[in-house]
Amino acid sequence: MTQPSAPSLHDGLVKPYDRPFALLSVAELRALEKNAEATLPAHTLMGRAGRAGARFLLEHIHLDGTTDPYQPVWLVAGPGNNGGDALVVAAELQRAGIKVEVCMPVEVKPDDALWALAEARAAGVPISNEVPDSFDDYSWVVDGMFGIGLARPLDGVFASIAGQLSARAKRRGRVLALDVPSGLDSDTGNVVGGGGAVRATHTVTFIGAKPGLYMASGRDLAGDVTVASIGLEWPSEPPVRLNGPALFVPHFPPRDYSTHKGTFGSMAVVGGDTGMCGAPILAARAALYAGAGKVHVAFLGAGSPPYDPPHPELMLHPLDELPLAEMDALSIGCGMGKRERAVDVLRTVLPLDVPKLLDADALNLIAGHADLAATVKQRGESANDPCVLTPHPLEAARLLGTDAKSVQRDRLEAARALAARYASVIVLKGTGTVIAAPDGRVAVNPTGNAALATGGTGDVLGGLIGALLGQGLPRYEAALAGVFLHGFAADALTARGKGPAGLTAGELAPMVRKLLNRLVYPLQD
């Protein structure tokens, strides 16, 4: 995969998947719109948005080879500016020779949307308040009911239409959402007010991408996301970005001929209480495939294996026999257990001047022991040695002293709060994993799918990030790279039929190796 160039700022359509796009909040979008409207002719932004939506549909109708160009496009227009966008789309398609039908249950109200209504009528677009019983006779159906300003749950006819559109999308019928699927909170990815929302197969989002399209319910509801920047400049340093290779690839060490195993670090996985040896071995195997020079496992408990038959390269030790202070990175917590022995190990290991990743049982012990939490924070604040913490929502809730629902209500805010409280880099796992640094940098990860919903995948992630720390990547960039590659591997394996059902955690690491070499170390001609 070559490094993508920066997106051009016009009505064109760009894919955000592997680019560090700005993820803009409603407040930031409103500010950009206000500034632009002060200098542009009236209705410019709505016209650009509508043309971008029409361009998307025209490209798919004429180029994908499966859409019947003689089937009409059905659009629903809500009462606000999102409805205006839909009306401009309809007018553009009508002028291009594509049959359209617009359903407008309630007449649009804002000035821009009234202008769009006049444009649609002038183009001869048929407009009614009728909703067909079936959408089978339409090539595409378009959701233009509500955009980023929705503050209450969908109700009445709009809730009914949202249900019909979602049913079509689940049957693999084409459903395009304009800007965001109606009913979706574009800041958080939750459904507004706990009501209903449109499930789309595709979304064309305007000005910039939104965090909610990649988190919580947003990924399922938005489908395939395309960005139409409509000519507006993003903030030069946006508070939130979409994770992508450009953010971390420059930080990888070169693989010169003169390098050796010591160049790429010695890392150790610390964990594996009695009866829980599998988790640290999974992590260690992942570290090996992620390019670590030497990989050790330090077992806390009894009965650990003397070596790993599939990977005898791994060096397995009782904890007391491995000098952890001499390692280049530590991944701590996999299968660690919660006995007093684990607490003592953390009290010994946390003060070491070694980059550290903390996961699983290590996080639960930190949440339950104030002295451990204080040491983690002190390492980040005073020693300039921030840890990398990789909690899932329940672990994050314990670390914050709240509940998982509160964490999921605003994942960005939860990740920021954790980064501040523990002076650490946070990897808040889940749909749209959030990576937050204590200096305020935040990214949302776009890779991964339901194939990761199986035991051991978190251990693999811990091993990946630990290996990258051992290779000298800064904490934040190591977390970005590990999370992206972990999800990307699941996506690639799913595309080959090995997911989303039945993928095992151990299958991820070999695919990570392939993708790592493709992204970071491509063969040179």
C-alpha positions in Angstrom: 0.0 0.0 0.0 1.5 3.3 -1.0 1.2 6.3 1.2 -1.9 8.3 0.2 -1.6 11.9 -0.8 -3.6 14.7 0.9 -7.2 15.0 -0.1 -8.1 17.8 -2.5 -10.5 20.4 -1.2 -13.3 20.5 -3.7 -16.6 18.7 -4.4 -14.7 15.5 -5.1 -15.1 12.3 -3.1 -12.3 10.8 -1.1 -12.0 7.6 1.0 -10.8 8.1 4.5 -9.9 4.5 5.4 -6.1 4.8 5.4 -5.7 8.6 5.7 -5.3 10.6 8.9 -8.5 12.6 8.3 -9.7 15.2 10.8 -12.7 13.9 12.7 -14.9 17.0 13.3 -17.3 17.6 16.1 -20.7 19.3 15.6 -19.3 22.5 17.2 -16.3 22.5 14.8 -18.4 21.8 11.8 -20.8 24.7 12.7 -17.8 27.0 13.1 -16.5 26.1 9.7 -19.9 26.5 8.1 -20.4 29.9 9.7 -17.0 31.2 8.6 -17.6 29.9 5.0 -21.1 31.4 4.7 -19.8 34.8 5.7 -17.7 34.9 2.5 -19.4 32.7 0.0 -22.5 33.4 -2.1 -25.8 32.2 -0.7 -26.6 28.5 -0.9 -23.0 27.6 -2.0 -22.4 24.9 0.6 -25.7 23.2 0.1 -25.2 23.3 -3.7 -21.7 21.7 -3.3 -23.0 19.0 -0.9 -25.9 18.1 -3.2 -23.6 17.9 -6.2 -21.2 15.7 -4.3 -24.0 13.3 -3.3 -25.3 13.2 -6.9 -21.8 12.6 -8.2 -21.4 9.6 -5.8 -24.7 8.1 -7.1 -23.9 8.8 -10.8 -20.5 7.1 -10.4 -22.0 4.0 -8.8 -25.0 3.8 -11.2 -22.8 4.1 -14.3 -19.6 2.4 -13.2 -20.4 -0.5 -10.8 -21.9 -2.6 -13.5 -24.7 -4.0 -11.2 -27.1 -1.0 -10.8 -29.8 -0.7 -13.4 -29.5 2.9 -14.7 -33.2 2.7 -15.8 -34.4 2.1 -12.2 -35.3 5.4 -10.4 -33.6 6.7 -7.3 -35.9 7.3 -4.3 -35.0 10.1 -1.9 -36.6 11.2 1.4 -36.1 14.8 2.4 -36.5 15.9 6.0 -37.7 19.4 7.1 -34.2 20.9 7.6 -31.0 21.4 5.6 -30.4 17.7 5.3 -33.6 17.6 3.3 -32.3 20.5 1.2 -29.2 18.4 0.4 -31.4 15.6 -0.8 -33.4 18.0 -3.0 -30.2 19.2 -4.7 -29.1 15.6 -5.2 -32.5 14.9 -6.8 -32.3 18.0 -9.1 -28.8 17.0 -10.2 -29.7 13.5 -11.0 -32.9 14.6 -12.9 -30.8 16.9 -15.0 -28.4 14.0 -15.7 -31.2 11.8 -17.0 -31.7 9.6 -14.0 -35.3 9.2 -12.9 -35.9 10.3 -9.3 -38.7 10.4 -6.8 -38.7 12.6 -3.7 -40.7 11.9 -0.6 -41.1 15.1 1.6 -43.3 14.2 4.5 -43.0 17.8 5.9 -42.1 20.8 3.7 -38.6 22.1 4.3 -38.2 25.2 6.4 -34.7 26.9 6.3 -33.9 29.4 3.6 -31.2 27.2 2.0 -33.6 24.2 1.9 -36.4 26.3 0.4 -33.9 27.4 -2.3 -33.1 23.7 -2.9 -36.8 22.9 -3.1 -37.2 25.5 -5.8 -34.2 24.0 -7.7 -35.8 20.6 -7.6 -39.1 21.8 -8.8 -37.5 23.8 -11.6 -35.7 20.6 -12.7 -39.0 18.7 -12.8 -38.4 16.5 -9.8 -41.6 14.7 -8.8 -42.2 15.4 -5.1 -44.9 13.9 -2.9 -45.4 12.7 0.7 -46.0 9.1 -0.4 -43.9 6.3 0.9 -43.9 3.1 -1.2 -44.7 -0.2 0.3 -41.5 -1.6 -1.2 -38.2 -0.2 -2.5 -37.6 -3.2 -4.8 -38.1 -1.1 -7.9 -35.5 1.5 -7.0 -31.8 1.3 -7.7 -30.8 3.4 -4.7 -32.7 4.9 -1.8 -31.3 8.0 -0.2 -31.7 9.2 3.4 -31.9 12.9 3.6 -34.0 13.2 6.7 -31.8 14.6 9.5 -28.1 15.5 9.7 -25.8 16.4 12.5 -28.2 18.8 14.2 -30.7 16.2 15.4 -31.3 16.5 19.2 -34.3 14.2 19.7 -35.2 10.6 18.8 -36.8 9.9 15.4 -40.5 9.6 15.6 -43.7 9.4 13.5 -43.3 9.0 9.8 -39.5 9.6 10.0 -39.1 6.7 12.4 -41.2 4.5 10.1 -39.1 5.4 7.1 -35.9 4.8 9.0 -37.1 1.3 9.7 -37.9 0.6 6.1 -34.5 1.9 4.9 -32.7 -0.2 7.5 -34.6 -3.3 6.4 -33.5 -2.7 2.8 -29.9 -2.2 3.9 -29.9 -5.5 5.9 -31.1 -7.2 2.7 -28.1 -5.8 0.9 -30.1 -3.2 -0.9 -28.3 0.1 -1.6 -29.1 2.8 0.9 -27.1 6.1 0.9 -27.1 8.4 3.9 -26.3 12.1 3.3 -23.8 13.5 5.8 -24.8 11.0 8.6 -27.5 8.3 8.9 -30.6 9.9 10.3 -30.8 9.4 14.1 -27.0 9.0 14.6 -25.2 11.3 17.0 -22.2 12.2 14.9 -20.0 13.1 17.9 -20.4 9.8 19.8 -21.7 7.2 17.4 -24.7 6.5 19.6 -28.3 6.7 18.5 -29.9 10.0 19.5 -32.1 9.6 22.5 -31.9 5.8 22.4 -34.5 5.8 19.6 -34.2 4.5 16.0 -31.8 5.3 13.2 -31.2 4.6 9.6 -28.9 1.7 8.8 -27.2 2.7 5.5 -24.9 0.7 3.2 -23.0 3.9 2.2 -22.6 7.4 3.6 -21.3 10.5 1.9 -20.4 12.9 4.7 -19.8 16.6 4.1 -16.9 18.9 5.0 -15.1 16.3 7.0 -15.5 12.9 8.6 -17.2 12.7 12.0 -16.1 10.6 15.0 -19.5 9.0 15.4 -19.2 7.4 12.0 -16.4 5.2 13.3 -17.5 4.5 16.9 -20.2 2.6 18.8 -23.3 2.1 16.5 -21.9 4.4 13.9 -19.8 1.9 12.0 -22.8 -0.5 11.6 -25.2 2.4 10.6 -22.9 4.3 8.3 -21.6 1.5 6.1 -18.9 2.5 3.6 -18.0 6.1 4.3 -16.9 8.6 1.6 -15.9 12.2 2.4 -16.8 15.2 0.3 -14.9 18.2 1.7 -17.0 20.7 -0.4 -14.1 23.2 -0.4 -13.7 23.9 3.3 -10.3 23.8 5.0 -10.0 21.7 8.1 -8.2 22.8 11.2 -4.4 22.5 10.8 -4.2 20.6 14.1 -7.6 18.9 14.6 -8.2 17.6 18.1 -9.3 14.2 16.8 -7.9 12.3 13.8 -8.8 9.1 12.0 -5.9 6.7 12.6 -3.9 5.8 9.5 -0.4 4.8 8.3 0.7 8.4 7.8 0.5 8.9 11.5 2.9 6.1 12.5 4.8 4.7 9.5 7.6 7.4 9.7 8.4 6.3 13.2 9.4 2.7 12.4 13.2 1.9 12.4 14.8 1.2 9.1 15.7 -2.4 8.4 19.2 -1.9 7.0 21.6 -4.6 6.1 23.8 -3.7 9.0 21.1 -4.3 11.6 20.9 -7.3 13.9 18.4 -8.7 16.5 19.6 -6.3 19.1 18.6 -3.4 16.9 14.9 -4.3 17.2 14.7 -4.8 20.9 14.3 -7.4 23.6 10.7 -7.4 24.9 9.1 -9.5 27.6 5.6 -10.5 28.2 4.9 -10.6 32.0 1.9 -12.7 33.1 0.7 -16.3 33.1 -0.2 -17.3 36.6 -0.8 -21.0 37.2 -3.2 -22.4 34.6 -3.2 -19.2 32.5 -0.1 -19.7 30.3 -1.9 -19.4 27.0 -2.5 -15.6 27.1 1.1 -14.6 27.4 2.2 -17.1 24.8 -0.3 -15.6 22.4 1.0 -12.1 23.1 4.6 -13.3 22.7 3.9 -14.9 19.4 2.4 -11.7 18.1 5.4 -9.8 19.3 7.6 -12.1 17.3 5.6 -11.6 14.1 5.6 -7.8 14.7 9.4 -7.7 14.3 10.8 -7.8 17.8 14.4 -8.8 17.9 14.1 -11.1 20.9 10.9 -12.1 22.8 10.8 -13.5 26.3 7.9 -14.7 28.5 8.1 -14.3 32.3 5.6 -16.6 33.9 4.3 -15.8 37.4 2.8 -19.2 38.2 3.9 -22.8 38.3 3.5 -25.4 35.6 4.6 -23.2 32.7 5.9 -24.9 29.6 9.7 -25.1 29.0 9.3 -23.9 25.4 6.7 -23.2 22.8 6.8 -26.0 20.2 5.3 -23.9 17.3 7.7 -21.1 18.1 10.9 -22.3 19.8 12.3 -18.8 19.1 10.4 -17.6 22.2 12.4 -17.7 25.4 10.2 -18.9 28.4 11.3 -18.3 32.0 10.0 -18.3 35.5 9.5 -14.6 36.4 12.3 -14.6 39.0 14.9 -15.7 36.4 14.4 -12.9 33.9 16.1 -9.5 34.5 13.2 -7.3 33.5 15.1 -4.1 34.0 17.3 -5.1 31.0 14.4 -5.4 28.6 13.6 -2.8 26.0 9.9 -3.1 26.6 7.4 -4.9 28.8 3.9 -6.1 28.0 2.3 -6.8 31.4 -1.0 -8.4 32.5 -1.9 -11.2 30.1 -3.1 -14.1 32.3 -1.6 -12.4 35.3 -4.3 -13.1 37.8 -5.3 -11.1 40.8 -3.4 -12.8 43.6 -1.1 -10.9 46.0 1.8 -12.2 44.0 0.6 -10.2 41.0 0.3 -7.1 43.1 3.8 -7.5 44.3 5.1 -8.0 40.8 3.4 -4.8 39.7 4.9 -2.9 42.6 8.3 -4.1 41.5 7.9 -3.6 37.7 6.1 -0.3 37.4 9.0 1.8 38.6 11.5 0.3 36.1 12.8 2.6 33.4 11.4 0.5 30.6 8.5 1.3 28.2 5.5 -0.6 29.5 2.1 -1.8 28.2 -0.5 -2.7 30.8 -3.5 -4.9 29.9 -6.1 -7.2 31.4 -5.4 -8.2 35.0 -2.8 -5.5 35.4 -5.4 -2.8 34.7 -7.9 -4.3 37.2 -5.2 -4.4 39.9 -4.3 -0.8 39.2 -8.0 0.2 39.5 -8.1 -1.6 42.9 -4.9 -0.4 44.4 -4.3 3.4 44.9 -0.5 3.0 45.2 -0.2 1.2 41.8 -2.4 3.9 40.2 -0.2 6.6 41.7 2.9 5.0 40.4 1.5 4.8 36.9 0.7 8.5 37.0 4.0 9.4 38.5 5.9 7.6 35.7 4.1 9.6 33.1 4.3 13.0 34.9 7.7 13.0 36.6 9.7 10.4 34.9 8.5 11.1 31.4 7.8 7.4 31.1 4.1 7.1 30.2 2.6 3.7 30.2 0.3 2.4 27.5 -3.0 1.2 29.0 -5.3 -0.9 26.8 -8.7 -1.3 28.6 -11.9 -2.5 27.2 -15.0 -0.5 28.3 -15.5 -2.4 31.6 -11.9 -2.1 32.5 -12.0 1.6 31.6 -15.0 2.0 33.9 -13.1 0.4 36.8 -10.2 2.7 36.2 -12.4 5.8 36.1 -14.7 4.6 39.0 -17.8 4.6 36.9 -19.8 2.1 34.8 -19.4 0.8 31.2 -22.5 2.6 30.0 -21.0 5.9 31.0 -17.8 5.1 29.1 -19.7 4.1 26.0 -21.9 7.2 26.2 -18.9 9.3 25.2 -15.9 7.2 24.3 -13.7 10.2 23.3 -14.3 11.9 26.6 -13.6 8.6 28.5 -10.3 8.1 26.7 -9.3 11.7 27.4 -10.2 11.4 31.1 -8.1 8.2 31.4 -5.1 9.8 29.7 -5.3 12.7 32.1 -5.9 10.6 35.2 -3.1 8.2 34.6 -0.7 10.4 32.5 -0.6 7.5 30.1 -1.4 6.7 26.5 -4.8 5.1 26.4 -6.1 2.5 24.0 -9.9 2.3 24.7 -10.8 -0.9 22.9 -14.1 -1.5 21.2 -15.9 -0.5 18.0 -13.8 2.5 16.9 -10.9 2.0 19.3 -9.9 5.4 20.7 -6.2 6.2 21.2 -5.5 9.1 23.5 -2.3 10.7 24.7 -1.8 12.7 27.8 -0.7 15.7 25.6 -4.2 15.9 24.1 -3.7 14.0 20.8 -6.6 11.7 20.0 -7.3 9.3 17.2 -10.1 6.9 16.3 -9.2 3.7 14.6 -11.1 2.6 11.4 -9.9 -1.0 11.1 -11.3 -4.2 12.5 -14.6 -6.1 12.6 -16.6 -8.7 14.5 -13.9 -11.3 13.8 -12.0 -9.8 16.8 -14.9 -10.7 19.1 -13.2 -13.9 20.3 -10.9 -14.8 23.2 -7.2 -13.9 23.0 -7.4 -11.1 20.5 -6.6 -8.5 23.2 -3.5 -10.5 24.2 -2.4 -10.4 20.6 -2.8 -6.6 20.6 -0.8 -6.3 23.8 2.0 -8.3 22.2 2.0 -6.2 19.0 2.2 -2.9 20.8 4.8 -4.2 23.2 7.0 -5.3 20.2 6.7 -1.9 18.7 7.7 -0.2 21.9 10.7 -2.5 22.0 11.7 -1.3 18.5 11.8 2.3 19.7 8.5 3.7 18.5 7.1 6.5 20.8 4.3 5.3 23.0 1.5 7.0 21.1 2.7 6.0 17.7 3.3 2.4 18.8 -0.3 2.3 20.0 -1.6 3.8 16.8 0.4 1.2 14.7 -0.6 -1.8 16.8 -4.3 -1.0 16.8 -4.4 -0.3 13.1 -2.5 -3.4 12.1 -4.5 -5.6 14.5 -7.8 -4.5 13.0 -6.4 -4.5 9.4 -5.3 -8.1 9.9 -8.9 -9.0 10.9 -10.2 -7.1 7.9 -7.8 -8.9 5.5 -8.6 -12.3 6.9 -12.3 -11.7 6.7 -12.0 -10.7 3.1 -10.4 -14.1 2.5 -13.3 -15.9 4.1 -11.6 -16.6 7.5 -14.0 -14.3 9.4 -16.0 -12.7 10.8 -17.1 -16.0 12.4 -14.6 -18.5 13.6 -11.4 -16.5 13.3 -9.0 -17.4 16.1 -6.6 -15.0 17.8 -3.6 -17.0 16.8 -4.4 -16.4 13.1 -3.9 -12.6 13.4 -0.2 -12.5 13.9 1.0 -14.0 10.5 -1.3 -11.6 8.7 0.0 -8.7 10.8 3.5 -9.6 9.6 2.4 -9.5 5.9 0.6 -6.2 6.3 3.5 -4.6 8.3 5.9 -5.4 5.6 3.5 -4.1 2.9 2.9 -0.9 4.7 6.3 -0.1 6.3 8.9 -2.1 4.5 7.7 -2.6 0.9 10.2 -4.2 -1.5 12.1 -1.6 -3.4 12.7 -1.8 -7.2 
